[in-house]
Amino acid sequence: MLELAEKDGAKPISTDKEMNNLQKMEQFQNLMRNIIADAIEQNTDKISKKVSEEVRNGVVKELDYQFRMQEEQQEAHFRKIDELLRSKQKKTKKRFWK
């Protein structure tokens, strides 16, 4: 680049200054990469924990709902059995007293 500047009659460009600027740019890019990588790593842990918590809460709620539904079905089933037994007893008593 120095040669091109001299051929055109322009003042020579300081290659040391360009190199220094390039090094500074590389250092800045590396710094930014490290900052971003650290931020992603920290947030990944937080996101993982949050997702785990949400999934766990969802599973607990679903299991609770399923258990309640099962209990309600069992109660309805036992009520029907109880009604049938009482009905049978009444019929038997009526026959006995006739």
TIMI-2910 file (N, C-alpha, C, CB; in pm, 1 decimal, decimal comma, always signed):
<rs>
+----------+----------+----------+----------+----------+----------+----------+----------+----------+----------+----------+----------+------+
!      n_x !      n_y !      n_z !     ca_x !     ca_y !     ca_z !      c_x !      c_y !      c_z !     cb_x !     cb_y !     cb_z ! resn !
+----------+----------+----------+----------+----------+----------+----------+----------+----------+----------+----------+----------+------+
!    +83,1 !   -117,4 !     +0,0 !     +0,0 !     +0,0 !     +0,0 !    +88,4 !   +124,9 !     +0,0 !    -95,0 !     -0,8 !   +120,9 !  Met !
!   +199,6 !   +114,8 !    +66,0 !   +294,8 !   +226,1 !    +70,3 !   +343,9 !   +258,1 !    -69,5 !   +413,8 !   +193,2 !   +162,4 !  Leu !
!   +372,2 !   +154,8 !   -148,4 !   +421,9 !   +174,5 !   -283,8 !   +318,7 !   +244,9 !   -369,9 !   +460,2 !    +41,4 !   -346,3 !  Glu !
!   +190,0 !   +206,7 !   -358,9 !    +85,4 !   +268,4 !   -439,3 !    +71,8 !   +415,8 !   -406,3 !    -47,7 !   +197,3 !   -417,8 !  Leu !
!    +79,6 !   +448,1 !   -282,3 !    +66,7 !   +587,5 !   -241,0 !   +182,9 !   +670,3 !   -294,8 !    +60,2 !   +598,1 !    -87,8 !  Ala !
!   +304,0 !   +614,1 !   -298,0 !   +420,1 !   +686,2 !   -348,3 !   +412,0 !   +704,4 !   -498,8 !   +548,3 !   +613,1 !   -311,3 !  Glu !
!   +362,2 !   +607,5 !   -573,9 !   +352,7 !   +616,0 !   -719,5 !   +253,6 !   +724,0 !   -761,1 !   +311,3 !   +480,6 !   -778,7 !  Lys !
!   +145,7 !   +736,9 !   -686,5 !    +44,2 !   +836,1 !   -719,7 !    +88,5 !   +976,5 !   -683,0 !    -85,8 !   +803,4 !   -649,8 !  Asp !
!   +197,7 !   +991,2 !   -616,2 !   +245,9 !  +1121,8 !   -575,6 !   +186,7 !  +1165,5 !   -443,2 !   +214,9 !  +1223,5 !   -681,5 !  Gly !
!   +109,5 !  +1079,9 !   -381,0 !    +50,2 !  +1113,2 !   -251,7 !   +152,1 !  +1084,9 !   -142,9 !    -81,0 !  +1032,9 !   -227,2 !  Ala !
!   +123,3 !  +1136,6 !    -27,6 !   +212,8 !  +1112,8 !    +85,6 !   +202,9 !   +966,7 !   +127,2 !   +178,3 !  +1206,5 !   +205,0 !  Lys !
!   +314,4 !   +907,0 !   +168,9 !   +310,7 !   +766,7 !   +212,2 !   +222,4 !   +749,6 !   +336,2 !   +453,4 !   +715,8 !   +241,5 !  Pro !
!   +146,9 !   +638,5 !   +336,2 !    +59,2 !   +607,7 !   +449,4 !   +139,6 !   +525,9 !   +548,7 !    -70,3 !   +530,6 !   +403,9 !  Ile !
!   +124,9 !   +559,6 !   +672,4 !   +200,6 !   +490,4 !   +775,9 !   +144,3 !   +349,8 !   +794,2 !   +196,6 !   +569,3 !   +909,6 !  Ser !
!   +220,5 !   +247,7 !   +757,6 !   +176,4 !   +109,6 !   +772,3 !   +173,2 !    +69,6 !   +919,2 !   +267,9 !    +15,3 !   +693,5 !  Thr !
!   +261,0 !   +129,3 !  +1000,2 !   +259,6 !    +99,9 !  +1143,7 !   +127,2 !   +143,8 !  +1205,2 !   +377,7 !   +169,7 !  +1215,0 !  Asp !
!    +79,8 !   +259,1 !  +1163,2 !    -46,7 !   +310,1 !  +1215,9 !   -161,8 !   +219,4 !  +1172,2 !    -71,2 !   +455,8 !  +1168,4 !  Lys !
!   -159,9 !   +173,6 !  +1045,6 !   -263,0 !    +82,8 !   +995,7 !   -260,1 !    -48,7 !  +1072,8 !   -244,1 !    +56,8 !   +845,0 !  Glu !
!   -141,5 !    -99,4 !  +1093,9 !   -127,1 !   -225,1 !  +1167,5 !   -178,1 !   -209,1 !  +1311,0 !    +20,6 !   -271,2 !  +1167,7 !  Met !
!   -144,6 !    -94,4 !  +1371,6 !   -189,4 !    -66,9 !  +1507,4 !   -342,9 !    -61,9 !  +1511,6 !   -128,6 !    +66,3 !  +1559,1 !  Asn !
!   -403,0 !     +3,7 !  +1412,6 !   -548,9 !    +11,7 !  +1405,6 !   -610,7 !   -126,6 !  +1385,6 !   -591,7 !   +105,4 !  +1292,0 !  Asn !
!   -548,0 !   -208,3 !  +1300,4 !   -597,2 !   -344,5 !  +1277,9 !   -588,6 !   -427,4 !  +1406,7 !   -516,6 !   -412,9 !  +1165,0 !  Leu !
!   -477,2 !   -413,1 !  +1477,6 !   -461,8 !   -485,9 !  +1603,3 !   -567,1 !   -442,3 !  +1705,2 !   -320,9 !   -464,6 !  +1660,3 !  Gln !
!   -591,0 !   -310,8 !  +1711,6 !   -692,7 !   -260,2 !  +1803,1 !   -831,0 !   -314,5 !  +1766,1 !   -693,8 !   -106,3 !  +1802,1 !  Lys !
!   -857,2 !   -320,3 !  +1634,1 !   -986,0 !   -372,5 !  +1587,7 !   -999,2 !   -520,7 !  +1624,2 !  -1000,9 !   -352,8 !  +1434,5 !  Met !
!   -894,2 !   -596,7 !  +1605,8 !   -896,3 !   -738,4 !  +1641,0 !   -916,8 !   -757,0 !  +1791,7 !   -765,8 !   -806,4 !  +1596,0 !  Glu !
!   -846,3 !   -674,4 !  +1870,3 !   -863,7 !   -681,7 !  +2015,3 !  -1007,5 !   -649,0 !  +2053,8 !   -766,5 !   -585,9 !  +2086,4 !  Gln !
!  -1062,7 !   -547,8 !  +1991,0 !  -1200,6 !   -508,7 !  +2019,4 !  -1296,7 !   -621,1 !  +1981,3 !  -1237,0 !   -379,2 !  +1944,1 !  Phe !
!  -1274,9 !   -681,6 !  +1864,4 !  -1360,6 !   -791,9 !  +1821,0 !  -1351,7 !   -909,9 !  +1917,6 !  -1322,1 !   -836,6 !  +1679,5 !  Gln !
!  -1229,3 !   -941,2 !  +1960,4 !  -1212,5 !  -1051,0 !  +2056,6 !  -1281,8 !  -1020,1 !  +2189,2 !  -1063,4 !  -1078,3 !  +2080,8 !  Asn !
!  -1267,7 !   -895,7 !  +2232,8 !  -1334,1 !   -853,7 !  +2356,0 !  -1485,7 !   -868,5 !  +2343,2 !  -1297,3 !   -708,0 !  +2390,1 !  Leu !
!  -1539,4 !   -822,8 !  +2231,4 !  -1684,3 !   -832,7 !  +2209,2 !  -1728,7 !   -979,1 !  +2202,2 !  -1724,0 !   -759,1 !  +2079,3 !  Met !
!  -1649,6 !  -1063,2 !  +2134,4 !  -1682,2 !  -1206,8 !  +2127,6 !  -1687,2 !  -1267,0 !  +2268,5 !  -1577,8 !  -1282,9 !  +2040,2 !  Arg !
!  -1588,0 !  -1231,4 !  +2350,7 !  -1584,3 !  -1283,6 !  +2487,3 !  -1703,1 !  -1234,9 !  +2569,7 !  -1454,1 !  -1243,1 !  +2555,5 !  Asn !
!  -1736,4 !  -1108,4 !  +2555,5 !  -1850,6 !  -1052,7 !  +2629,7 !  -1979,2 !  -1123,4 !  +2587,7 !  -1862,9 !   -899,3 !  +2605,9 !  Ile !
!  -1997,0 !  -1138,4 !  +2457,0 !  -2118,4 !  -1203,1 !  +2406,2 !  -2122,6 !  -1349,4 !  +2447,6 !  -2126,2 !  -1191,3 !  +2253,1 !  Ile !
!  -2009,4 !  -1417,5 !  +2438,8 !  -2004,8 !  -1559,0 !  +2478,3 !  -2039,5 !  -1575,2 !  +2626,3 !  -1865,1 !  -1618,7 !  +2449,7 !  Ala !
!  -1986,0 !  -1487,8 !  +2710,2 !  -2016,6 !  -1492,4 !  +2853,7 !  -2165,1 !  -1466,0 !  +2879,2 !  -1930,9 !  -1389,5 !  +2930,1 !  Asp !
!  -2219,8 !  -1367,6 !  +2809,5 !  -2362,0 !  -1334,4 !  +2827,0 !  -2449,3 !  -1451,6 !  +2784,6 !  -2399,2 !  -1208,2 !  +2745,8 !  Ala !
!  -2415,1 !  -1513,8 !  +2674,4 !  -2492,5 !  -1629,1 !  +2626,7 !  -2481,8 !  -1743,5 !  +2726,6 !  -2443,4 !  -1674,7 !  +2486,8 !  Ile !
!  -2362,2 !  -1768,9 !  +2776,0 !  -2342,0 !  -1877,5 !  +2872,6 !  -2423,1 !  -1853,9 !  +2999,3 !  -2193,1 !  -1891,4 !  +2907,5 !  Glu !
!  -2420,0 !  -1731,3 !  +3049,8 !  -2494,6 !  -1699,1 !  +3171,8 !  -2644,6 !  -1709,2 !  +3147,6 !  -2458,5 !  -1558,3 !  +3221,6 !  Gln !
!  -2691,0 !  -1659,5 !  +3036,7 !  -2833,4 !  -1663,7 !  +3006,9 !  -2881,1 !  -1804,9 !  +2975,0 !  -2864,9 !  -1571,6 !  +2891,4 !  Asn !
!  -2793,4 !  -1886,1 !  +2919,1 !  -2829,9 !  -2024,4 !  +2890,7 !  -2863,3 !  -2096,4 !  +3020,6 !  -2716,0 !  -2097,2 !  +2815,8 !  Thr !
!  -2784,1 !  -2075,1 !  +3122,7 !  -2811,9 !  -2136,5 !  +3252,8 !  -2944,9 !  -2087,0 !  +3308,7 !  -2698,3 !  -2106,5 !  +3352,0 !  Asp !
!  -2966,7 !  -1956,5 !  +3300,4 !  -3091,8 !  -1899,9 !  +3352,0 !  -3211,5 !  -1952,2 !  +3274,4 !  -3088,3 !  -1747,0 !  +3345,7 !  Lys !
!  -3197,6 !  -1956,6 !  +3142,1 !  -3307,7 !  -2005,8 !  +3059,1 !  -3333,5 !  -2153,3 !  +3087,9 !  -3276,6 !  -1984,8 !  +2909,0 !  Ile !
!  -3228,2 !  -2231,9 !  +3101,7 !  -3243,9 !  -2374,6 !  +3132,2 !  -3319,2 !  -2393,7 !  +3263,4 !  -3106,3 !  -2444,0 !  +3139,4 !  Ser !
!  -3280,3 !  -2316,8 !  +3364,2 !  -3346,6 !  -2327,9 !  +3493,3 !  -3492,7 !  -2286,9 !  +3483,5 !  -3274,9 !  -2242,7 !  +3597,3 !  Lys !
!  -3519,9 !  -2180,1 !  +3410,0 !  -3656,9 !  -2131,3 !  +3394,7 !  -3741,8 !  -2233,7 !  +3319,7 !  -3658,4 !  -1995,9 !  +3320,5 !  Lys !
!  -3688,0 !  -2290,5 !  +3212,9 !  -3761,5 !  -2391,6 !  +3136,4 !  -3787,6 !  -2513,7 !  +3223,8 !  -3683,2 !  -2432,1 !  +3008,8 !  Val !
!  -3687,3 !  -2557,7 !  +3298,3 !  -3704,4 !  -2671,9 !  +3387,6 !  -3814,5 !  -2645,3 !  +3489,3 !  -3573,1 !  -2704,1 !  +3459,3 !  Ser !
!  -3814,3 !  -2526,3 !  +3545,7 !  -3914,8 !  -2489,1 !  +3645,2 !  -4054,6 !  -2488,4 !  +3583,3 !  -3882,5 !  -2350,8 !  +3705,4 !  Glu !
!  -4066,0 !  -2431,6 !  +3464,5 !  -4195,7 !  -2425,7 !  +3397,1 !  -4246,3 !  -2565,8 !  +3363,2 !  -4185,9 !  -2340,8 !  +3269,4 !  Glu !
!  -4158,2 !  -2650,6 !  +3313,3 !  -4196,8 !  -2787,9 !  +3280,4 !  -4239,4 !  -2862,0 !  +3406,3 !  -4080,7 !  -2862,3 !  +3211,1 !  Val !
!  -4161,3 !  -2848,1 !  +3512,4 !  -4192,9 !  -2914,0 !  +3638,3 !  -4329,7 !  -2868,6 !  +3689,8 !  -4083,8 !  -2885,0 !  +3742,8 !  Arg !
!  -4354,1 !  -2737,4 !  +3687,1 !  -4483,2 !  -2685,3 !  +3732,3 !  -4596,8 !  -2737,4 !  +3645,9 !  -4482,7 !  -2532,5 !  +3731,1 !  Asn !
!  -4573,7 !  -2742,5 !  +3515,8 !  -4675,9 !  -2794,3 !  +3424,3 !  -4706,7 !  -2940,1 !  +3451,0 !  -4631,4 !  -2777,2 !  +3280,2 !  Gly !
!  -4603,9 !  -3019,0 !  +3474,5 !  -4623,2 !  -3161,6 !  +3501,8 !  -4698,0 !  -3180,5 !  +3633,4 !  -4487,4 !  -3235,3 !  +3506,2 !  Val !
!  -4660,8 !  -3104,2 !  +3735,2 !  -4728,0 !  -3114,5 !  +3865,2 !  -4875,8 !  -3078,8 !  +3851,0 !  -4660,2 !  -3022,2 !  +3969,7 !  Val !
!  -4904,8 !  -2971,6 !  +3778,6 !  -5044,5 !  -2931,3 !  +3758,6 !  -5121,8 !  -3038,8 !  +3682,7 !  -5051,7 !  -2797,4 !  +3682,7 !  Lys !
!  -5060,7 !  -3093,2 !  +3579,2 !  -5127,9 !  -3196,7 !  +3500,7 !  -5152,4 !  -3322,2 !  +3583,6 !  -5045,3 !  -3231,4 !  +3377,0 !  Glu !
!  -5053,8 !  -3362,7 !  +3662,3 !  -5072,2 !  -3480,2 !  +3748,4 !  -5182,0 !  -3455,4 !  +3851,4 !  -4940,3 !  -3516,4 !  +3819,5 !  Leu !
!  -5183,4 !  -3337,7 !  +3909,8 !  -5287,2 !  -3301,7 !  +4005,9 !  -5424,7 !  -3309,9 !  +3940,3 !  -5262,7 !  -3160,2 !  +4062,0 !  Asp !
!  -5436,0 !  -3254,7 !  +3820,2 !  -5562,9 !  -3258,3 !  +3747,7 !  -5604,3 !  -3402,5 !  +3718,8 !  -5552,4 !  -3178,4 !  +3616,2 !  Tyr !
!  -5510,2 !  -3484,5 !  +3672,0 !  -5541,4 !  -3624,4 !  +3640,6 !  -5585,0 !  -3701,4 !  +3765,6 !  -5419,5 !  -3693,0 !  +3576,9 !  Gln !
!  -5518,2 !  -3677,8 !  +3879,1 !  -5557,0 !  -3745,1 !  +4004,0 !  -5696,4 !  -3703,0 !  +4047,6 !  -5455,8 !  -3714,5 !  +4115,6 !  Phe !
!  -5726,5 !  -3572,7 !  +4035,8 !  -5859,9 !  -3525,1 !  +4073,3 !  -5966,6 !  -3586,3 !  +3983,6 !  -5866,4 !  -3372,0 !  +4065,8 !  Arg !
!  -5938,9 !  -3593,8 !  +3854,8 !  -6034,2 !  -3654,0 !  +3761,3 !  -6056,5 !  -3801,7 !  +3794,0 !  -5984,4 !  -3638,7 !  +3616,3 !  Met !
!  -5950,1 !  -3870,6 !  +3826,1 !  -5961,1 !  -4012,7 !  +3860,5 !  -6042,6 !  -4030,0 !  +3988,2 !  -5821,0 !  -4075,9 !  +3877,4 !  Gln !
!  -6017,5 !  -3945,0 !  +4087,6 !  -6094,1 !  -3952,2 !  +4212,3 !  -6241,7 !  -3925,4 !  +4187,8 !  -6039,3 !  -3852,6 !  +4314,5 !  Glu !
!  -6272,7 !  -3826,8 !  +4104,0 !  -6411,6 !  -3795,5 !  +4073,4 !  -6479,4 !  -3912,1 !  +4002,8 !  -6420,2 !  -3669,7 !  +3987,4 !  Glu !
!  -6408,6 !  -3976,5 !  +3911,1 !  -6464,3 !  -4091,9 !  +3840,5 !  -6487,6 !  -4207,7 !  +3937,2 !  -6370,7 !  -4135,7 !  +3726,3 !  Gln !
!  -6393,6 !  -4229,7 !  +4028,4 !  -6409,5 !  -4336,8 !  +4126,6 !  -6527,9 !  -4307,2 !  +4219,3 !  -6279,8 !  -4354,6 !  +4209,0 !  Gln !
!  -6540,3 !  -4182,1 !  +4262,4 !  -6652,8 !  -4145,3 !  +4348,2 !  -6785,0 !  -4167,5 !  +4276,2 !  -6640,9 !  -3999,1 !  +4393,0 !  Glu !
!  -6793,2 !  -4128,8 !  +4150,1 !  -6915,6 !  -4149,4 !  +4071,8 !  -6944,5 !  -4298,2 !  +4058,6 !  -6903,3 !  -4084,4 !  +3931,8 !  Ala !
!  -6842,7 !  -4375,6 !  +4035,8 !  -6858,9 !  -4520,9 !  +4023,2 !  -6910,5 !  -4581,4 !  +4153,8 !  -6725,1 !  -4586,8 !  +3983,3 !  His !
!  -6850,7 !  -4540,5 !  +4267,3 !  -6894,1 !  -4593,3 !  +4396,3 !  -7034,7 !  -4546,4 !  +4431,5 !  -6796,7 !  -4551,8 !  +4505,8 !  Phe !
!  -7071,7 !  -4424,0 !  +4392,2 !  -7209,2 !  -4377,3 !  +4415,3 !  -7309,1 !  -4464,2 !  +4340,3 !  -7224,6 !  -4230,4 !  +4372,1 !  Arg !
!  -7275,3 !  -4498,3 !  +4214,5 !  -7363,6 !  -4585,2 !  +4136,0 !  -7376,7 !  -4722,3 !  +4201,2 !  -7310,8 !  -4599,9 !  +3992,3 !  Lys !
!  -7264,5 !  -4776,2 !  +4246,2 !  -7268,9 !  -4906,8 !  +4314,0 !  -7354,4 !  -4897,6 !  +4440,3 !  -7125,3 !  -4955,6 !  +4349,5 !  Ile !
!  -7335,2 !  -4788,8 !  +4515,8 !  -7413,0 !  -4768,9 !  +4638,1 !  -7562,6 !  -4759,7 !  +4605,3 !  -7365,9 !  -4641,1 !  +4712,0 !  Asp !
!  -7597,8 !  -4684,0 !  +4502,3 !  -7737,6 !  -4671,1 !  +4462,0 !  -7795,6 !  -4806,1 !  +4421,8 !  -7750,9 !  -4571,6 !  +4346,6 !  Glu !
!  -7718,6 !  -4882,2 !  +4345,0 !  -7765,8 !  -5014,4 !  +4303,1 !  -7787,1 !  -5105,8 !  +4423,1 !  -7666,3 !  -5078,3 !  +4205,5 !  Leu !
!  -7694,5 !  -5104,5 !  +4517,7 !  -7708,2 !  -5189,0 !  +4637,4 !  -7830,3 !  -5147,7 !  +4720,2 !  -7580,3 !  -5180,7 !  +4724,0 !  Leu !
!  -7850,0 !  -5017,9 !  +4739,3 !  -7964,8 !  -4969,5 !  +4816,0 !  -8095,3 !  -5004,5 !  +4745,8 !  -7955,3 !  -4817,9 !  +4837,4 !  Arg !
!  -8093,3 !  -4987,3 !  +4614,0 !  -8212,5 !  -5022,2 !  +4536,1 !  -8243,3 !  -5170,9 !  +4549,9 !  -8193,2 !  -4985,3 !  +4387,4 !  Ser !
!  -8142,7 !  -5253,3 !  +4544,5 !  -8158,7 !  -5398,7 !  +4558,4 !  -8209,9 !  -5432,2 !  +4697,9 !  -8024,6 !  -5472,1 !  +4531,0 !  Lys !
!  -8157,3 !  -5363,5 !  +4799,3 !  -8203,3 !  -5387,5 !  +4936,7 !  -8350,0 !  -5350,4 !  +4952,0 !  -8118,2 !  -5307,7 !  +5037,0 !  Gln !
!  -8392,1 !  -5239,1 !  +4894,4 !  -8531,7 !  -5197,2 !  +4903,4 !  -8622,0 !  -5300,0 !  +4837,7 !  -8551,4 !  -5059,6 !  +4838,3 !  Lys !
!  -8581,4 !  -5348,4 !  +4721,8 !  -8661,3 !  -5450,2 !  +4651,9 !  -8670,8 !  -5577,4 !  +4735,2 !  -8600,2 !  -5482,0 !  +4513,5 !  Lys !
!  -8557,6 !  -5614,3 !  +4795,6 !  -8555,6 !  -5734,5 !  +4877,3 !  -8645,6 !  -5716,5 !  +4999,7 !  -8411,6 !  -5768,3 !  +4920,4 !  Thr !
!  -8642,7 !  -5597,9 !  +5063,1 !  -8726,8 !  -5570,4 !  +5179,6 !  -8874,1 !  -5573,9 !  +5140,8 !  -8691,1 !  -5433,8 !  +5241,5 !  Lys !
!  -8907,8 !  -5517,2 !  +5024,6 !  -9046,1 !  -5516,1 !  +4979,8 !  -9095,4 !  -5657,3 !  +4958,9 !  -9061,1 !  -5435,2 !  +4851,6 !  Lys !
!  -9014,8 !  -5742,0 !  +4898,6 !  -9053,2 !  -5881,7 !  +4875,6 !  -9067,9 !  -5954,7 !  +5010,0 !  -8947,9 !  -5953,6 !  +4785,6 !  Arg !
!  -8977,8 !  -5923,9 !  +5101,3 !  -8978,5 !  -5992,3 !  +5230,6 !  -9104,3 !  -5956,5 !  +5309,2 !  -8852,5 !  -5955,9 !  +5311,9 !  Phe !
!  -9146,9 !  -5831,9 !  +5304,3 !  -9260,6 !  -5784,5 !  +5383,7 !  -9394,1 !  -5814,5 !  +5316,3 !  -9248,3 !  -5634,9 !  +5408,7 !  Trp !
!  -9395,1 !  -5859,4 !  +5195,1 !  -9521,5 !  -5889,0 !  +5129,5 !  -9578,0 !  -6016,3 !  +5174,1 !  -9506,4 !  -5891,5 !  +4984,0 !  Lys !
+----------+----------+----------+----------+----------+----------+----------+----------+----------+----------+----------+----------+------+
</rs>
